Amino acid sequence: MQTICRTRVPSNSPRLTQTVCQTRFAQTSTQARKEGDISSVFVSLSGVTPPPLPTRFADVKKVLATGHEAKLKVSWGRLLKALEEEVKVISSRGPAIIPSIQFEDLKSNPGGFYEELRWRGAAVVRSVVPREEARKYKEETERYVAANPSTKAFPKDNPCVFELYWSPAQIKARAHPNLLKAQQLLMHAWHCNDPDAMISTVNPLSYADRLRIRQPGDSGFALGPHADAGSVERWEKNGYGISGVYNKIFNGDWENYDPYESSARLCTVTDLYQGAGACSMFRMFQGWLSMSKTGPGEGTLQVNPMIKLTTAYTLLRPFFRAIQPFEVDNSGRPSKKYLAPENWEFEPEQTPELQGAALGNSQEYTEALHPHLDLARSMVHIPNIEPGDYVVWHCDGIHAVDKLHAGKSDSSVLYIPACPLTEASAQYLARQRETFFQGLPGPDFPGGAGESEHVGRPTLSTLKSVSDLVARRAMGVERFDETTASSQGEKKILEKANGILEF
C-alpha cells in the first residue's frame, strides 16, 4: 500500500498552481538559526511573555468568518457537546484508550488498528527495535555525552533534552529497517483525494531531531500541552490557508474535516516567523523510539486522543468569548455554568487574539484559555512502554510531558517522526544532509557549532556501515529508484527529489 497524490485544490480555495507551491518553498529560510535549546520553542519554557499579536490578526479572523457567521455559531454548539461526551470516554478509559499493536502484527494491515489510530491520533507500536538493542542506544548516548562535555542540554542544572542530532545511537536508530518499515506502514493511515499528487510514503525520510534522557525526580522539563508545526500560521492565508487545510472547520462543517487528507498540506507554510521549533518537513506523525522502560507519571508523554475535535476547537476558539467571567467549581475545574454553550457568544467585533498562539512559537494550551478541552481529564498518558517501542501522534495533536518524573529509572527517547517524500521535504533533506556532513544542528533547530568538534561523531562511512539502501535514501545520500514508480505522480516526485539532491 502506498500514498501517491498531487496537490488537491479545495473547492472554496483559489486554484493552486506550480507557482504557488514554488512560492511556498521559497518562504523556507536557509539562514542558520540562533543558538539555543528546546526552551526557545515554547513560551512556557522560555519564561518570556510574548507581546500581543499584531492588530492585523483581527482582520485575519474577520476574513475567515465573513459569510459563515451563522454556521460557525451553530457548529460551535455542536462541537462543545461533542467535546463534553468525548472527554467522558477518555477520562473513563485513561491510557488504555491509546491503540497499541505489535510491530509484526502491523505488517498484516489491521483495519481495526488504523480506525482507532485515525480517531485517537496517537498509537504505540510494540517491539519495533529489539529491547536490548534499544537500551544500548541509551548507554551509547551517555558515553557520547561524557566524551563531549560541551554538549548543550535543557535544563542546564539537570540536563534532559540534549542538543544532539548526529550521535551514533541516533544514526543507528533512524537507519533501523524495522523503524523505517513501521513509519511506512503507519503512514497508511493517511490518504490523498487525488491519486496523482507528488507525495509518496514508499520511501520515508529521516528527520534529525533531538533526544531525551530524563532522570527520576526531574521537574525542569515540565512541558505543558502544546501542538507543533506553527501556531498563528493555522489561521493565516499564506500559512495553512494556502491550500485550505482547515476550510471545512472555518466554514462551520468541522464534522467533515479530514485530519488525514495529505494533498491539501503539500504547499502549506508552517513557519512564517523563523520559529525555533518549526518543522520544514511534513511530519505525518511526530514520534519517538523508547530507550527505556517507563509508565504513566514516570516522566513520559501525555496526549489528547480526540484529534478532530481538538483541531476544530483550537481553530474556532478565537471567534468566541464567554459572557460571564471565568469561574471554577469545587474541584478547581471550570464550572458547568461557565462552560455552558449559552454562556458563549460569537465575538461582535473580532479581536486579534488567537488563544495560546504567538509569533514564532508552538501552539500552547491552558485550562483558562481552552476550558472546554478539560485538559485535566482529556490529557492521558501513553500506556507502559518498553525499550524498542515506537510512539507516534498526529502532527496537529496536542501533547505534553509529565511535570514531574515520579519514576525510579530514566525516561529516555529518541525523537523520530514519520515523514513522507514531498518536494518541500526533499529540499529540506538536501540542507539537512549538509549539516550532517558538517556535524551542525539540523536546519530547523537552534544553530551554533553543534557536534562539529565532537569526539566519535558519525561520518558518512559510519552511516553506510549501519544502513541499508532504504535508510540511505531516507538520509538523502542515495538516489531514489525512479523505475519503481507506480504512477506519474510518484515518478515526478522521485525525479524531482533526485534533482534536488543532485543525483
C-alpha positions as CSV (number, residue, x, y, z in Angstrom):
1,M,0.0,0.0,0.0
2,Q,1.3,3.5,-0.8
3,T,0.2,7.1,-0.8
4,I,0.8,9.0,-4.0
5,C,-1.1,12.2,-4.9
6,R,-0.8,15.7,-6.2
7,T,-1.9,18.8,-4.5
8,R,-5.7,18.9,-4.3
9,V,-7.5,22.2,-4.9
10,P,-10.1,22.8,-2.2
11,S,-13.5,23.7,-3.7
12,N,-13.5,27.1,-1.9
13,S,-9.9,28.0,-2.3
14,P,-8.0,29.8,-5.1
15,R,-6.6,27.3,-7.6
16,L,-3.2,26.1,-6.6
17,T,-0.5,26.4,-9.2
18,Q,3.1,25.3,-9.5
19,T,4.0,29.0,-8.9
20,V,2.1,28.9,-5.6
21,C,4.0,25.9,-4.4
22,Q,7.3,27.3,-5.5
23,T,6.4,30.5,-3.5
24,R,5.8,28.2,-0.5
25,F,9.1,26.6,-0.9
26,A,10.9,29.9,-1.3
27,Q,9.5,31.0,2.1
28,T,11.5,28.3,3.8
29,S,14.6,30.2,5.1
30,T,18.0,28.8,4.5
31,Q,19.5,31.1,7.2
32,A,21.2,29.4,10.2
33,R,19.2,29.9,13.4
34,K,20.4,31.5,16.6
35,E,22.0,29.2,19.2
36,G,19.6,27.9,21.9
37,D,17.9,24.8,23.2
38,I,14.4,23.4,23.4
39,S,13.3,26.2,25.7
40,S,13.5,28.6,22.7
41,V,10.5,26.8,21.2
42,F,8.0,27.3,24.0
43,V,6.7,30.3,25.7
44,S,6.1,28.2,28.9
45,L,9.7,27.0,29.0
46,S,11.4,30.3,28.0
47,G,9.9,32.3,30.8
48,V,9.4,35.2,28.3
49,T,6.0,36.7,27.9
50,P,5.3,37.3,24.2
51,P,3.9,40.6,23.0
52,P,0.2,40.7,22.0
53,L,-0.4,39.7,18.4
54,P,-0.4,42.5,15.8
55,T,-3.8,44.1,15.3
56,R,-3.9,42.7,11.7
57,F,-5.0,39.3,13.1
58,A,-8.4,40.8,13.8
59,D,-8.7,41.2,10.1
60,V,-7.4,37.6,9.5
61,K,-10.2,36.3,11.7
62,K,-12.8,38.6,10.1
63,V,-11.9,37.4,6.6
64,L,-12.2,33.7,7.7
65,A,-15.6,34.2,9.4
66,T,-17.3,36.5,6.9
67,G,-20.2,34.8,5.3
68,H,-20.1,31.9,7.7
69,E,-21.0,33.5,10.9
70,A,-24.3,31.7,11.4
71,K,-22.9,28.3,10.5
72,L,-19.9,28.9,12.9
73,K,-22.2,29.7,15.8
74,V,-24.2,26.5,15.3
75,S,-21.1,24.4,14.7
76,W,-19.6,25.7,17.9
77,G,-22.6,24.5,19.9
78,R,-22.3,21.0,18.2
79,L,-18.6,21.0,19.0
80,L,-19.0,21.8,22.7
81,K,-21.5,19.0,23.1
82,A,-19.2,16.5,21.3
83,L,-16.2,17.5,23.4
84,E,-18.2,17.0,26.6
85,E,-19.2,13.5,25.6
86,E,-15.7,12.5,24.3
87,V,-13.9,13.8,27.4
88,K,-16.1,11.4,29.5
89,V,-15.0,8.5,27.4
90,I,-11.3,9.5,27.6
91,S,-11.3,10.0,31.3
92,S,-13.0,6.7,32.0
93,R,-10.5,4.7,30.0
94,G,-7.2,6.5,30.6
95,P,-4.1,5.2,28.9
96,A,-6.0,2.1,27.7
97,I,-7.6,4.4,25.1
98,I,-4.4,4.7,23.1
99,P,-4.3,2.0,20.4
100,S,-1.3,-0.4,20.7
101,I,-0.1,-3.1,18.3
102,Q,2.9,-5.4,17.9
103,F,5.2,-4.5,15.0
104,E,4.8,-7.9,13.5
105,D,1.0,-7.5,13.6
106,L,1.2,-4.1,12.0
107,K,2.5,-5.8,8.8
108,S,-0.8,-7.5,8.3
109,N,-2.6,-4.2,7.6
110,P,-5.1,-4.5,10.6
111,G,-8.1,-2.4,9.7
112,G,-9.3,-2.0,13.3
113,F,-6.0,-0.6,14.4
114,Y,-5.9,2.0,11.7
115,E,-9.5,3.0,12.5
116,E,-8.5,3.6,16.1
117,L,-5.4,5.4,15.2
118,R,-7.3,7.8,12.9
119,W,-9.8,8.7,15.6
120,R,-7.4,8.9,18.5
121,G,-4.5,10.5,16.6
122,A,-1.9,8.5,18.6
123,A,-0.6,5.0,18.9
124,V,2.1,2.6,20.2
125,V,3.8,0.1,18.0
126,R,5.5,-2.5,20.2
127,S,8.9,-4.2,19.7
128,V,9.9,-2.3,16.6
129,V,13.6,-2.5,17.7
130,P,14.8,-5.4,19.9
131,R,14.7,-4.4,23.6
132,E,18.4,-4.9,24.3
133,E,19.4,-3.1,21.2
134,A,17.2,-0.1,22.1
135,R,18.6,0.0,25.6
136,K,22.2,0.0,24.2
137,Y,21.3,3.2,22.3
138,K,20.8,4.9,25.6
139,E,24.1,3.6,27.0
140,E,25.9,4.6,23.8
141,T,24.4,8.1,24.1
142,E,25.6,8.5,27.6
143,R,29.1,7.6,26.6
144,Y,29.0,10.1,23.7
145,V,27.8,12.9,26.0
146,A,30.5,12.0,28.6
147,A,33.2,12.2,25.9
148,N,31.8,15.6,24.8
149,P,31.0,17.7,27.9
150,S,30.4,20.8,25.6
151,T,27.1,19.2,24.6
152,K,24.2,21.6,25.2
153,A,21.1,20.5,27.0
154,F,18.0,21.7,28.9
155,P,17.6,22.3,31.8
156,K,21.2,23.4,32.4
157,D,21.2,22.2,36.0
158,N,19.7,18.8,35.3
159,P,20.1,18.0,31.6
160,C,17.2,16.1,30.0
161,V,16.8,17.2,26.4
162,F,20.2,17.2,24.6
163,E,21.1,19.3,21.5
164,L,22.3,16.2,19.7
165,Y,21.3,15.3,16.2
166,W,24.1,13.1,14.9
167,S,25.1,10.8,17.8
168,P,25.9,7.2,17.0
169,A,22.6,6.0,18.6
170,Q,20.5,8.4,16.6
171,I,22.2,7.4,13.3
172,K,21.6,3.7,14.0
173,A,18.0,4.1,15.2
174,R,16.9,6.2,12.2
175,A,18.5,3.7,9.9
176,H,17.0,0.6,11.5
177,P,15.0,-1.3,8.9
178,N,12.1,-2.1,11.3
179,L,11.7,1.6,12.2
180,L,11.6,2.6,8.6
181,K,9.1,-0.1,7.8
182,A,6.9,0.9,10.8
183,Q,6.9,4.5,9.5
184,Q,5.9,3.4,6.1
185,L,3.1,1.3,7.5
186,L,1.8,4.0,9.9
187,M,1.6,6.5,7.1
188,H,-1.1,4.2,5.5
189,A,-3.4,5.9,8.0
190,W,-3.2,9.0,5.6
191,H,-4.8,9.2,2.2
192,C,-5.0,11.6,-0.8
193,N,-8.1,12.8,-2.6
194,D,-6.1,12.9,-5.8
195,P,-4.1,9.8,-6.7
196,D,-1.5,11.7,-8.7
197,A,-0.1,14.2,-6.3
198,M,3.6,14.5,-5.8
199,I,3.9,12.7,-2.5
200,S,4.9,9.2,-1.6
201,T,5.1,7.2,1.6
202,V,7.0,4.4,0.0
203,N,10.4,6.0,0.9
204,P,10.1,7.5,4.4
205,L,12.6,10.4,5.0
206,S,14.8,10.8,8.1
207,Y,14.3,14.0,10.1
208,A,17.1,14.7,12.5
209,D,15.6,15.7,15.9
210,R,16.9,15.7,19.5
211,L,16.8,13.0,22.2
212,R,15.8,12.9,25.8
213,I,17.3,11.2,28.9
214,R,15.2,12.3,31.8
215,Q,16.2,11.2,35.3
216,P,13.9,10.4,38.2
217,G,12.8,13.5,40.2
218,D,13.2,15.9,37.3
219,S,10.6,18.7,37.2
220,G,12.5,21.1,35.0
221,F,11.4,19.7,31.7
222,A,7.7,20.3,32.5
223,L,6.4,20.9,29.0
224,G,2.7,21.6,29.1
225,P,0.0,20.8,26.5
226,H,1.0,22.1,23.0
227,A,0.9,21.4,19.3
228,D,3.8,21.8,17.0
229,A,4.2,22.9,13.3
230,G,3.4,26.6,13.9
231,S,0.7,28.4,15.7
232,V,-0.7,31.6,14.1
233,E,0.0,30.0,10.7
234,R,-3.1,27.9,11.2
235,W,-5.3,30.9,10.7
236,E,-3.2,32.8,8.1
237,K,-3.9,32.8,4.4
238,N,-0.3,32.4,3.5
239,G,0.2,29.7,6.1
240,Y,-2.1,26.7,6.3
241,G,-4.6,28.7,4.3
242,I,-2.6,28.4,1.1
243,S,-4.3,25.2,0.3
244,G,-7.3,25.5,2.7
245,V,-6.3,22.7,5.0
246,Y,-8.9,23.7,7.6
247,N,-11.6,25.2,5.3
248,K,-14.4,22.9,6.4
249,I,-13.8,23.9,10.1
250,F,-13.8,27.7,9.2
251,N,-17.0,27.1,7.1
252,G,-18.9,25.6,10.0
253,D,-18.6,22.0,8.9
254,W,-16.0,20.6,11.3
255,E,-17.6,17.1,11.3
256,N,-16.5,16.7,7.7
257,Y,-12.9,17.9,8.2
258,D,-10.4,15.1,7.5
259,P,-7.2,15.2,9.6
260,Y,-5.6,12.6,7.4
261,E,-6.1,14.1,3.9
262,S,-2.5,14.8,2.8
263,S,-2.7,16.6,-0.5
264,A,-4.0,19.8,1.0
265,R,-0.9,20.0,3.2
266,L,1.7,19.9,0.4
267,C,2.0,23.7,-0.1
268,T,1.3,24.9,3.4
269,V,3.8,27.1,5.3
270,T,4.1,26.2,8.9
271,D,6.7,28.7,9.8
272,L,6.2,32.3,8.8
273,Y,8.3,33.9,11.6
274,Q,11.5,31.8,11.9
275,G,10.3,29.9,14.9
276,A,12.9,27.9,16.8
277,G,10.7,24.9,16.8
278,A,9.4,25.0,13.2
279,C,9.5,21.8,11.1
280,S,10.2,22.2,7.4
281,M,9.4,18.5,6.7
282,F,5.9,17.2,6.5
283,R,5.6,15.0,9.6
284,M,2.5,12.9,9.2
285,F,3.3,11.7,12.7
286,Q,5.6,13.0,15.3
287,G,7.2,10.2,17.2
288,W,9.8,8.8,19.5
289,L,11.6,5.5,19.9
290,S,11.9,4.5,23.5
291,M,15.3,3.6,25.0
292,S,13.9,2.8,28.5
293,K,11.0,1.2,30.4
294,T,8.5,3.8,31.6
295,G,4.9,4.1,32.7
296,P,2.3,6.8,33.4
297,G,3.7,9.5,35.7
298,E,7.3,8.5,35.1
299,G,8.5,11.4,33.0
300,T,6.7,10.3,29.9
301,L,4.3,11.6,27.2
302,Q,0.7,12.7,27.5
303,V,-1.6,13.1,24.5
304,N,-5.1,14.3,23.9
305,P,-6.7,11.5,21.9
306,M,-9.5,13.2,20.0
307,I,-7.6,14.8,17.1
308,K,-10.6,16.0,15.0
309,L,-12.3,17.7,18.0
310,T,-9.2,19.3,19.4
311,T,-8.2,20.7,16.0
312,A,-11.7,22.2,15.5
313,Y,-11.7,23.7,19.0
314,T,-8.3,25.2,18.6
315,L,-9.3,26.9,15.4
316,L,-12.8,28.1,16.5
317,R,-12.0,29.2,20.0
318,P,-10.7,32.6,18.9
319,F,-14.0,33.5,17.4
320,F,-16.0,33.1,20.6
321,R,-15.9,34.7,24.1
322,A,-17.5,34.0,27.4
323,I,-20.4,36.2,28.5
324,Q,-19.9,35.6,32.2
325,P,-16.3,35.6,33.7
326,F,-14.2,32.6,34.2
327,E,-15.0,30.6,37.3
328,V,-14.2,27.2,38.8
329,D,-16.1,24.6,40.7
330,N,-15.2,22.9,43.9
331,S,-12.7,20.6,42.1
332,G,-10.8,23.5,40.6
333,R,-12.1,22.9,37.1
334,P,-14.1,25.4,35.0
335,S,-17.7,25.4,36.2
336,K,-20.6,24.0,34.2
337,K,-22.2,27.4,34.2
338,Y,-19.1,28.9,32.6
339,L,-18.7,26.1,30.0
340,A,-22.4,26.1,29.0
341,P,-22.9,26.9,25.3
342,E,-25.4,29.7,26.3
343,N,-22.5,31.4,28.1
344,W,-20.5,31.8,24.9
345,E,-21.1,34.2,22.1
346,F,-19.6,35.0,18.7
347,E,-17.3,38.0,19.1
348,P,-19.3,41.0,17.8
349,E,-16.0,42.6,16.8
350,Q,-13.2,40.3,16.1
351,T,-10.1,40.9,18.3
352,P,-6.5,39.9,17.3
353,E,-6.3,37.2,20.0
354,L,-5.6,33.6,19.0
355,Q,-5.5,31.9,22.4
356,G,-2.2,30.2,23.0
357,A,-0.6,31.3,19.7
358,A,2.4,33.5,19.5
359,L,4.6,34.6,16.5
360,G,7.5,32.1,16.1
361,N,6.3,29.7,18.8
362,S,4.3,26.5,19.0
363,Q,0.6,26.5,19.9
364,E,0.1,26.1,23.7
365,Y,-2.9,25.2,25.7
366,T,-4.2,26.1,29.2
367,E,-7.3,25.4,31.2
368,A,-8.1,29.1,31.3
369,L,-7.7,29.7,27.5
370,H,-9.2,26.4,26.3
371,P,-11.6,25.5,29.1
372,H,-13.8,23.1,27.1
373,L,-10.9,20.8,26.4
374,D,-10.9,19.9,30.1
375,L,-7.2,19.2,29.9
376,A,-7.0,17.8,33.4
377,R,-9.2,14.9,32.2
378,S,-8.6,14.7,28.5
379,M,-4.8,14.6,28.6
380,V,-3.9,11.0,29.1
381,H,-0.6,9.2,29.5
382,I,0.5,6.7,26.9
383,P,0.5,3.2,28.4
384,N,3.5,1.3,29.8
385,I,6.4,1.4,27.4
386,E,9.4,-0.9,26.9
387,P,12.7,-0.2,25.2
388,G,12.2,-0.5,21.4
389,D,8.6,0.6,21.4
390,Y,7.7,3.3,18.9
391,V,5.2,6.0,19.9
392,V,3.5,8.3,17.4
393,W,1.0,11.1,17.4
394,H,-0.7,13.2,14.6
395,C,1.2,16.4,13.5
396,D,-1.7,18.5,14.8
397,G,-2.0,16.5,18.0
398,I,-1.9,18.1,21.5
399,H,0.7,16.5,23.7
400,A,2.7,17.2,26.9
401,V,5.3,15.8,29.2
402,D,4.9,14.8,32.8
403,K,5.5,17.8,35.0
404,L,7.4,15.6,37.5
405,H,9.3,12.4,36.7
406,A,8.0,10.3,39.7
407,G,9.5,7.0,38.5
408,K,12.6,5.2,39.7
409,S,14.6,4.9,36.4
410,D,15.4,7.1,33.4
411,S,12.8,8.0,30.8
412,S,14.8,8.1,27.6
413,V,13.7,8.5,24.0
414,L,15.0,9.4,20.5
415,Y,12.6,11.8,18.7
416,I,12.0,10.3,15.3
417,P,8.9,11.3,13.2
418,A,7.3,9.7,10.2
419,C,7.9,11.8,7.1
420,P,6.7,11.1,3.5
421,L,8.6,12.2,0.4
422,T,7.4,15.5,-0.9
423,E,9.1,18.4,-2.8
424,A,9.4,20.6,0.3
425,S,10.8,17.7,2.4
426,A,13.3,16.8,-0.3
427,Q,14.5,20.4,-0.3
428,Y,14.9,20.3,3.4
429,L,16.6,16.9,3.2
430,A,19.3,18.4,0.9
431,R,20.0,21.1,3.5
432,Q,19.9,18.6,6.4
433,R,22.4,16.3,4.6
434,E,24.9,19.1,4.6
435,T,24.5,19.7,8.3
436,F,25.1,16.0,8.8
437,F,28.4,16.2,6.9
438,Q,29.5,19.2,9.0
439,G,28.2,18.0,12.3
440,L,25.9,21.0,12.7
441,P,22.3,21.1,14.1
442,G,19.6,20.3,11.6
443,P,18.5,23.5,9.7
444,D,15.2,23.7,11.7
445,F,17.0,23.8,15.1
446,P,19.0,26.3,17.1
447,G,22.3,26.9,15.4
448,G,25.9,27.0,16.6
449,A,28.8,24.7,16.4
450,G,26.7,21.7,17.4
451,E,28.6,18.4,17.2
452,S,31.1,19.7,14.6
453,E,34.0,19.1,17.0
454,H,32.5,16.2,19.0
455,V,34.7,13.1,19.5
456,G,33.2,10.0,18.0
457,R,30.7,11.8,15.7
458,P,29.5,9.5,13.0
459,T,30.5,10.2,9.4
460,L,29.1,9.2,6.0
461,S,31.1,6.0,6.2
462,T,29.6,5.3,9.6
463,L,26.1,5.8,8.2
464,K,26.8,3.4,5.3
465,S,28.1,0.8,7.7
466,V,24.9,0.7,9.7
467,S,22.3,1.3,7.0
468,D,20.6,-0.4,4.0
469,L,19.6,1.2,0.8
470,V,16.2,2.4,2.2
471,A,17.9,4.1,5.1
472,R,20.5,5.8,2.9
473,R,17.8,7.1,0.6
474,A,16.0,8.3,3.7
475,M,19.1,10.3,4.6
476,G,19.5,11.8,1.1
477,V,22.8,10.0,0.4
478,E,21.5,7.5,-2.2
479,R,19.4,8.1,-5.3
480,F,15.7,7.2,-5.4
481,D,14.8,4.5,-7.9
482,E,12.5,6.2,-10.4
483,T,11.8,2.9,-12.2
484,T,9.8,1.6,-9.2
485,A,7.2,4.4,-9.6
486,S,3.7,3.1,-9.8
487,S,2.1,6.3,-11.2
488,Q,3.1,9.5,-12.9
489,G,2.7,11.4,-9.6
490,E,5.2,9.1,-7.9
491,K,7.6,9.2,-10.8
492,K,7.5,13.0,-10.8
493,I,8.4,13.3,-7.1
494,L,11.2,10.7,-7.4
495,E,12.6,12.6,-10.3
496,K,12.2,16.0,-8.5
497,A,13.8,14.7,-5.3
498,N,16.8,13.2,-7.2
499,G,17.3,16.6,-9.0
500,I,17.1,18.5,-5.7
501,L,19.6,16.1,-4.1
502,E,21.8,16.4,-7.2
503,F,21.9,12.8,-8.2
